[in-house]
Amino acid sequence: MFGSVLRDFRIRALLTQEELAALSGISERQIREIESGRVTVPRSSTVRVLADTLKLSPADRAVFQLAAQPDAGHPPVPAQLPADVDGFTGRAEALRALDAATAAVVTISGPAGVGKTSLAVHWSHLVAPSFPDGQLYVDLRGFSQHATVDPAEVVRGFLDALGVPPDRVPPGFAAQVALYRSRSADRHLLVVLDNARDADQVRPLLPAGPATRTVVTSRRQLTALIAETGAAALTLDIPDIEEAVELLNRRLGTGAPQKADSNTRSPRSRSAPDTGRRPGAEVADGYAVAAIAAACGRLPLALALVGARARLTGFQPEAIAAELRHPGGRLAALEIDAVFSWSYDALSRDAARLFRLLGLAAGADISVAAAAALTGRALPDVRRTLAELTHASLITEHAPGRYRMHDLLHAYAGERARAEEAEAVRQAALTRLLDHYTHTAYHAELVLNPVRAPIPMTLGAPADGAEPKHVFDLPAALAWLKTEHAVLLTALRQAEEEGMHRHAWQLSWALDTFLNDQRRWHDEGAAWAVALRAATAMTDRPAAAHAHRFLSAVNGRLDRFDDAHAHMRQALELSLTAGDRAGEAENRFVLSYVYWLQGDSERALDQAEQALSLFTEFDDPLWAGKASLAVGWYHSELGAYQQALEFQLRALDLQQRAGNRANEVVTLDTLGLLYQRLGDPETAIRHYGRGLRLAGTMDSPELRAQLLGHLGDASEATGDPQTARERWLEAYEIFRDLGHPQAGDLRRKLQSPGSRAAT
């Protein structure tokens, strides 16, 4: 896209490629490559020099810069595959079968720990160049002792990865699946669905189109999926002794892998190099390696653990083989607890404790900061301990600073925690972890939504050692929530399971704005359902009413209005029964929003007026200001602009009285919109300007961007398209950097043909 924009402006300037090169100092070859599309995202310095050379007006410069953005017309290429397996060896027959498969879907089944994920990931890395439109990956945790991954969560994540802006994601799951298949239909895309529970979990995640390929791993055969899709089925068995020995030699780090036939089948071989060791040592080692592989049941997970410990301890194969034997003989195949125990017993005291406690955490992975909270130890100490566990192959660092554990090891760690840690110690560890998540999410929420009313169930001080992060700017808050949101949803479910209902309710509250802004409404509803059950378990009626209230709003956003009104009736009944007039007022305020979502502005106005009357009765200027603003908005929706203006000016006075600058900015923004509807863009611009000056005293780029976008609209209405484009571009860049849904709307404005009429 940028190439064609450059060509248009060059021709308008009556310049050849050679002349533009001479004037700009940029090589003619580079200009040719940009215009031909071979360079799609040029350096910002190149864009700036070209714009200066072409003497572009501010409006044209905005178009020029926008076209050069990485996301301008170029869908992102996801690259979600985990790192390839270090030293992968063997499985030649399985790799050939994957290469030969022509079906759109391939299933890899086999027992736990047999190496299904390693095979799928390794093969995917080999063939990734054949899928230039990207690779999607998800661990579905189908056999986790805690909740498996919901396909709705995966589809939403895949849409993110494929570049669908949040504001373009439809509310219903079926519509999201349809959009995912539409976006994947014309792409050369590889999808890896790891650790699937059953066909139902996989079915919605299958992409469409002839150029896609999906690899599914599972402990089960997935017969229904194979029958429905014509999938090619690969059953991965425990490797034979030859492959097991080769794999173990790789893990032992003994140099070139020793084949089982050269060391175990032909012990009289004389071809081994002279290593200076005692005569027959290589033969003895070969027998020992084969004995270790057999003792581990030839299971790749067990072989990896044994190899890791051997490298750390320097044990010789004969010593390892002797230590792994049961008192009554060799270890039976697949009974790998003894191998786990052998690795676990070799850990330092701190590493063993961390390993145990990791078995208590329900999330798919864990950050360094969360691991520190779990143990109550300082970050540098925990980093060293995590490194020890990584070197022992008991955990993997799948992304910088994030660690995960194989399902079998996670279950084993949990067993050791229950056997070796007192209940009070386990409870204290979970409390620290949930305090870390809840308090950090709470402070991120305050940054995302500075106009939100205070949390009704106030957080106490975090437990010693929880060390939640309190200092966030908006990009950091969004980045943390995007990274952790799946773990946080699992954490609040675990809080419910463990009877830690206060944490469950508070964490649900703290995630609400993020989940709403990202249009993760199914997740938002699931979180508030947990909160409702938690409030019920605590017999906390105001908290239950609050949960019903938010479930009403979520169901309204999902167009489930029967459910929305049912929850609101429950909320109102709880508030009225308790004589909670403030709760009733909040319920009516939210009910007005639900009616507005239904397109019934008259009923929305009625409920907002009742809420305003109640808040005025309590002399609550903050909430009365919010309600007055809503009343004004609904009057505006009904075309009664003068009445709307009266209530919105009243809202501004109330917010100033409450000293709530964030809500005052929102009110100034809404007044600007009203004046535009009244046909007075000049007055609108003055209100937007006041809002921008006030927003400049706060750390709220989102509010600033919203005002800038509206200021651009008003400028366009006054016949000033140049200023309009400049304001839109400012707003777009802020929203883009925040990953905010409104970036898409502004980008479409900037790219619309009519918006280029500035010159």
N, C-alpha and C positions, 0 to 999 in steps of 0.2 A: 504493500500500500504506500509506504513512504516513497518508494521509487517513482510511482506514478505522480505523486504530489510534487516531488522535486522536478520532474520533467515538465509538469504544467507550469510551474513558476519560472523555470529556466526559459521556456518558450515565450512566456508572457514578457520576460525581460529581454527578448530578442538576442539570446546568447546561445552559441553552440556549446557542446560539451568541452571542446578544447578551450574556448574563451572563458567559460566558467572556471575551468581548472587553472588557467593562467591568472585570473583575478583573485581566486580564493587561496591559491597555494596548495590545493588538494589535487592529487594526481588525476589525470584524465581517466586512467584505468579504474581508480576507485569510484569516480562518478559514474562510469559505465556500469560497474558492478552494482552500485546502488540502484540505478534506474532500471536495470534488467531484473532486479529482485534477488540477485545472488547475495546481497547484503541487505537483510531485512530490518535489523536494529542497529543503526550506526551509532558511533560514540556521540555523547552529548556535545563534546567540543566540536566535532565535525558539523553537527546540526547548527550550532551557534555560528560558526564561520560561514556556512552556506547562507544562513538567513541574513547575516550582515552583508555578505557580498551581493545578494539579490535585492538588498535594500527594501526588505519587506516591511509593510505597515504593521503596527501592533496586532491588528486583527488577523492579518495573514500570517504573521509570526506565530500566533496562537495555533492556527490550523497546522502550520508546518511542524511545530513542536509536538502537537498531539499525535500527528501521523507517525512520528518517530518513536512513540512510546512502545515498550515491549508488548503491551497487550492490545495495541491498535490493529485489529483485524487479524491477529495471529493467535489462534487458540493455543493455550499452554500445552506443553508435552509432558505429561506426568511421568515420573521416574521413581516409582514407589517400591521397587524390589529391594528387599534386604540385601546386605552385603553378601557376596558369594562366599561359599564355604571355603575356608582356608585349607589348602591341601586336599581337596576333594579327590577321591580315587575310587576305582572300581565302578560298578553298575554300568558296564559297557553295554550289556544287552538291553537294560532298561532305557538307556540313552538312545540306543538305536531304535527302540520301539517308539519312543516319543518323536524322534525325527521322522519316522515312517508314517505316523498317524496322520490321516487326512481329515478326520472328523473335526468339527468346530469345537467340540468339548472332549477333553481327555480326563478321565478319573484315575487317580493313583490311590489305591487302598492298601492297607496292611496294618500290622499291630503297632502299638505305641512304641516309639523309640527306634523304629526300624529304618528311619532315614527318609521318610516321604518328603518332608519339607526341604531337606538338604538337596535331594534329587530335583525337586520341582524348581527350587531357586537356582541351582547350578545350571540346569538346562535352560531356564529362562534367560539367564545372563548370556549363555552361548548364542541364543537365537534373537536376543533383543534387537540387533541391527535390522532384522527382518520386520520389525514392528516400529517404524519410525514415528508413529503417532502416539507412542507411549506405552507404558506398562503400569497397570494398576495391581495393587496387592493388598490383601487384608487377611489377618489371622482371625478366623471366626470363632475361635475358642470353643469349639463344639463340645468338648469333653472337659471343660473347666469345672472345678467343684463349685464355682460361683456362676453367675449368670452368663450365658452365651451371648454373643453379639447379635443384636437385632438387625435383620436385613434392612430395615428402614434407616438405621443409622449409617449402614454401609453405603446405601444408594445416595444418601445426602452427601457423604464424604466423596464418593466418586464424582458426583456432579460438581462439587467444589474443584476437584482435581482437573476436571475437563473444562473448567473456565466458565461455568454457569454462574452468573452473579446471583447472590441471595434473593434479590428482588424479582428474579425470573424463575424461581423455583416454585411450582404450584403447591398448594397446601396438602392435597391428598397423596397418600402413598402410591396408589395406582397411577396417578398422573405423574409422580416423580419417576416411577419405573419406566413409564412410557417415554418421558423426556430423556432418561438415561439411554434407553435403546435408540432413540432418535439421534442423540449426540454421538453414539458409537457406531451407527449404521454404516457410515462411509469412511471409517478410520481403519488403518492397519494397527490394531490394538491387541495387546496381550494382557489377559486378566488372570491373576493367580488367586484362587479362593482356597486358603489353607485351613486345614483342621476343621472341616465341615462336619456338622452333626448329622444332617439328613438332607434329602432332596428339597424339602420345604425351605430350608435355610438358604439353599443355593439358587433355587429357581428364579427369584426376582433379580438376581445379580448377574444373570447371563446376558452379555451384550448381544447386539444384533449386527447383521452385516456379514458378507462373505469373507471379509479380510480380517475378522477377529478370531482369536483363539483363546480358549479358557482352559486352564488347568485346575482341577479340583483335587485336593488331598483329603482323605478321611480314613478313620479306622474301620469304617463300614464300607460295604460294597456299593452302596448307592444304586441299587438295582432299578428303583423307580426312575431315577434320573437318566440312567443309561437307556431304559426302554423309551422314555419320552423324547430324548434328544438324539438318540443314535450315537451316544458318546462312545469313544474308544476306551476300553477298560484295561488298566494295567494293575496287576496285583504284585505288590512289592513284598517279597518274602525276606526272611533273615538271610544275609549273604552266606554263600558257601564258605568253607574254611579257607580257601585260597584268597577270596576277596577280603575276608575278615582279617587274615594275616597281613595282607597288603595295607589295609586301612590302619591296622594297629601299628605297623612299622612307620607309617607316615606320622601317626600321633606320637610315637616314641621318639621321633626325630633321629632315627638311626641312619640317615643318609638316603641313598637310593632304596626304594622299597624292595623288601625281600619277598619273593614269590614263595607260596607254600610248597610248590613242587620242588624248588631248589633247596629248600631247607628242611622240609618234613618228609616229602615223598622220596627224595634222593639224598639221604644223609651222607653218602660216601662221595658226594661231588667234590672234586679237587679244584674247581675253578674260582673259588673265592679268593680275593686279593689278600696279600700279606698285610695284616694290620698290626703285627707285633704282639698279638694276643697269644695266649697259650694254645697249643695244638688242640683242635676240636672245639674251641670256644664258639666259633660261628655256628657249628652244628648244634651245640648245646643251646645257644641262643635261639636258633630256629625252632627246636623242639619246645623251648620255653614260651616263645611267642605264640606258637600254635596252641599250647596248653592254656595260655592266658585267654586267647580268643575263644576257646571252647568253654573255659570257666565262666566267661561273660555271656555265654549263650550266643556268641557271635552277634550280639545286638550292638549296632553302631553307637547308640547313646552310651552304653556301658564301656565300649572300647575307647570312646573319646575321653571319658572320665579317667580311665586307667592310664591312658597315654599322658593326660595332663598331669596326673600325680607323679608319674614316673619322671617326667621332665623336671618337675619341681624338686623331687627328692634325690634324683640320680640313682634310684634303685636299678639293679640289673634285672633282666627278664626272669632269671631263675628265682630271685627273691620275690618278685611280684607274683609269679605263679604259685609259689609256696604259700604266700600270705592270703591269696584268694581262695585256697582250697578249704572246703568245709572240713570239720573234724572227721566226718564219715566218708569223705571223698570229694570229688569235684563238684562245683556249683551246678545245679540243674539249670537247663536253658530257660531264659526269661525270668528267673528269680534273681532280680538285680538289686534287691535291697542290700545285699551284702556288698555289692560294688559301690552303691551310694554310701553305705556306712564306711567303707574303706576310705573313700574320698573325704567324707565328712570328718572322720576321726583325725585326719591329718591336718585339719585347719587349725589356725591359731584360735585362741579363746575368743577374741573379738569377732573374727570372721565366722566362727561357728554360731555365735549369738546372732549376728546379722542374718546369716543363712536361715536360722530358725524363725526369726521375726519376719523375714520376707515371706515365709509361708503363711503368715496371718493376713497379708495385704491381698485384697481381692482384685485389684486392677490388673490389666493386661501387662502393664510395665510400670516402672517407677523411676522417678528422677532422683538425682543425688540429694537434693534438698528434702524430698519426702522420705528417703531412706534415712537421712540424718534425724528427721523428726521421729521416725519409727523407733530408732535406737536411743534417741536423746543424746547423741554424741555430736561433737563439733564436725563441721564440714570437712576439714582436711583429714581428720581421722577416718571419716566414713569413706572418703575417696580412696584412701590407701586400702581399706578393708574391702571395698568393692573391687579394687584391682586384684586383690588376692583371690577373691571368688571367681573373677573372670579368668585368671591364669589357671585356676583349677577346673575350668570349663563347667562350673556349677551355675553360672549366669553368663549372659552375653550382653555386650554393649551394642545394641542394634542401631542406636543413633547416639551422637555425642551427648554424654551425660544422662542417657536413658538406658535402663537395664530390664531384661526380661529373663524368665526362667522356663525351662521345659515343663509341661504339665505334670509329668511324672515326678520331676524334682520338686516342683511346687507342692505337690501332695505330700511327698516325703518330708519336706521342710516343715509343713504344717503338723505332721505327725510328731516330729521331733520337738516342735514347740509345745505341743500339748503334753508330751511326755516329760519334758525337762524344765518347763517354765511354769511357775505357779500361776493360778488363774489371775491373781492380782497383777502380776507382771505382764501377762498377756493383755489384760484390760488397760493397763497404763500405756502400753505401746500403741494400742489401737486408739486410745484417747489422744495421744500426742499426734498420731497420723491424721486423725479426723479433725483435730484442732488446726493442724497445719493447713489442710485443704479448706476447711470452712472459713477460717479467718482470712486466708489469702484470697479466696473467692469473694468474700464480703468486701474487702478493700478494693478489689478489682471492680466489683459492682458499683461502689461509690464513685469510681472514676468514670465508668461507662454511663451512669445515670445519675448525675448530680442533682436532678430535680425530683428524684424518687423520695417518697415519705420514709421516715426512719423505720428500720426493721422492728416489728412489734415484739418479737421474742429476742430481747437484747442479748448479745454475746457477752459472756464473762471473759475474764482474762484467760489467755491460752495456757495450757499446761506447760510447765517448765520443760524446755527442750523441744517444744513444737516449732518454734522459730518461724512463724508465718511471715510472708513478705508483705510489708505495709506500704512501701513507697513505689507507686506506679505512675507512669504517665499513660495516656490513652493507648498508644501503640503497644507498650509493654503489657498493659492489661489485656488487650485483645490477643496478643501473641501467646501469653500464658494460658488464657482460656481456650484458645484454639488447640494448643498442644495438649492440654490436660482434660478437655471436656469429657472425653469418653471415660477416663479414669475417675473423674468426679461423679459421673452418673453411676458408675459401679460402686464408688465409695458411699454414696447416699443410700444405695440399696443394701450395702453391707451394714451401714449404721442401723438400718431398720431391722435386719436379721439379727444383729447383736443386741437389740433392745436399746440402742443409743438414739432414742427418738428425738431428743432435742437437736442433736447434730443433723439428723435426717431432715428435720423441718427447716433449720437455719440454712443448710446447704442448698436445699431446694429454692428457698427465697433468693439466695445469693446468685444463683445461676439464671434467674428469670430473664433479666434484660438481655444477656448474651444470647440465650436460646431464642428469644423473641426476635431480636435484631437479625440473627442469622437464619431466621425462618425455620428453625428446628422445632416446629410446634408439636410434633409427636413426642419428642424428647421433653419439651416443656410440660406437656400434659402428663407424661409418665412421672416426672419429678414432683409435680404437685399432687399426683395420686399418692406417692410415697409420703409426702408431707401431710396429706389428709389422714392417712392411716396412722402416722406418727402422732398427730394431734389427738386423734380418737383414743389411741393407747394412753396418752397422757391425760385424757379427760380435760383437755384444754379447749373449751368451746370457742373463745375468740380466735385461737389459732386454727381450729377446724373451719370456722366461718371464713377466715382469710383464705384458706386453701380452696374452699368451695368457690369463693369469689374469683380467684385466679383461674380455676378450672372452667368457670363460666366464660371468662375472657378467651382462654385458649380454644375452647370448643367453638366460640363465635368465630375466631380466626380460621378455624377449620371448616366453617360452614355447617357445623353440627348444632343447629340452633335449638332443637329439642333438648339436647343434653345441656346446652348452655343455660337455658331457662330452668331446667331441673336443678342444676347446681346453684343457681341464684336463689331459687325458692328455698333450698336448704340453708343457704347463707343467711337469707332474711329471717327465716324461722329461728335459727340459732341466735341471731342478734336480738330479735324482738322478744324471744323467751327470756333472754338474760337481761333485758332492759338496757341493752348496749346501744344507745342512740348514735354514738360515734361510728360503731360498726354498721348500723343501719345506713348512715349517711354514705359511708364508703361503698356499701353494697349498691345503693341507688346510683352512685357516681359510675360504677363499673357497668351497671345494667344499662345506663344511658349509652355507653360505648357499644354494648352488645346490640342494642336496637339500631344504633348508627351503622354497625356492620351489616345489619339486615336491610339497610336502606330505608328505615322508618325514622326519619328525623323528627317527626312530631312526638312520638313516644320517647325518643332520646331526649328531646327538649324537656318534656314533662318530668322525667326522672332526674335530669340535671338540675332543674329548678327545685325539686324536693331536696336534693342533696345540698344545694346552696342555702336553702332555708335552714336546714339542720346545722350546717357548719357555721352559719351566721349566728344562730342561737348559742352555739358553744363559744363564740368569739375566737374561732380558729382561723387567723388570717391566711395561713399557708393553704389549707384545704379549701377555705372559702374562695381564695384567689383562683385555685385550680378549677373549682366548680363554676365560678363566674365566667372564667375563660371558656369553659365547655358550653355554658348557656349561650354566650355570644357566638360561638362557632356554629351551634345548631340553628340559631336565628339566621346566621349568614347563609347556611345551607338551604334554609327555607326562603331566602330572598329578602328577609327583613333586615337590611343592612344598618339602618339607623339604630334599631334596637340592639343589634349585635355590637355596634360601636359603643353604646352606653355600657354594656356589661363587660366589654373588653377593657375599656378605660377604668372601670371599677376594679377589674382584676389586676391591672397594673398598679393601682393604688394599694390594693391589699398585699401584693407581693413585695412592694417597697416597704410597707409597714412590717411585714414578716421578716424583712432583711434577707430574703432568699434571692440572691443575685441570679442564680441559674434559672429559676422560674420567671424572674423579671425579664431575662433575655428572651425566653420562650414567648412571653406575652408581647414584648415589643415586636418579635418576628411575626406573631399572629396578627397583630394590629397592622403591620405592613401589608400582609396578605389581604386583610379586609379593605384597606384603602385602595389597593389595586382593583379589588372587585367594585369599589365605589367609583372607579375611573379616575383616581387621583394618584398616579404613580409618583409624583413629586413628593407628596406627603409620605407615601410608602417608603421612599428612599430615605427620608429623614429619620423614620422609625428604625429602618434597617441600620442606618449609620449609628444611631444611639445604641442599638443592640450590639453592634460590632465594637464600639468603644468600651461598653461594659464587659463584653466577652473577652476583650483584651486584658482585663484585670484578672481573668480566671485562666486556669489550665484546662481549657475545654475546646480543642480544635474542632470537635464535631459540631458544636453550636456555631462556631465561627464559620465553618464551611456551609452550614445550612443557611445562615444569613447571607453569605456571599452568593450562593446560588440564587436566592430570591432577589437579591440586589441586582443580579444580572438580568433576571426576568423584568424587573421594573425599569432598568436602564433601556432594555430593548423596547419597552412600551413607550418610553419618552423619545424614541427615535435615535438612540445612541447605541448602535450595534457594536461599535468598537469597545466601549466600556463594558457592554454586556458580555462580550466574549472574554475580555480580560477577567471579569469576576467569575464567570463560569469556569474558566481554566484554573483560577486559584482554588475554587471550591472542588473541582474535579481532582486536582493533585492532592489535596488534603484527604478527601474521601478515598482516593485510590491507595494512598499510603496506609490508610487505616483498614483497608479491605472492606469498606462500608458499602452496603447495597446501593446507596444513592450515587455512587460513582458511575454506575451503568447509565442512569438517567442523564447525567450531565454529559457523559461521553456521547450519547446519542444526540443531544442538543448541539454539541460542538461539531459533530460530523454531518448534521443535517444540511442539505444544499442551501436552504434559505438563510442559514446563519452565516454564510460566507459573503453575504452582500454588503460587507462593511466598506469595500472599496468601490 
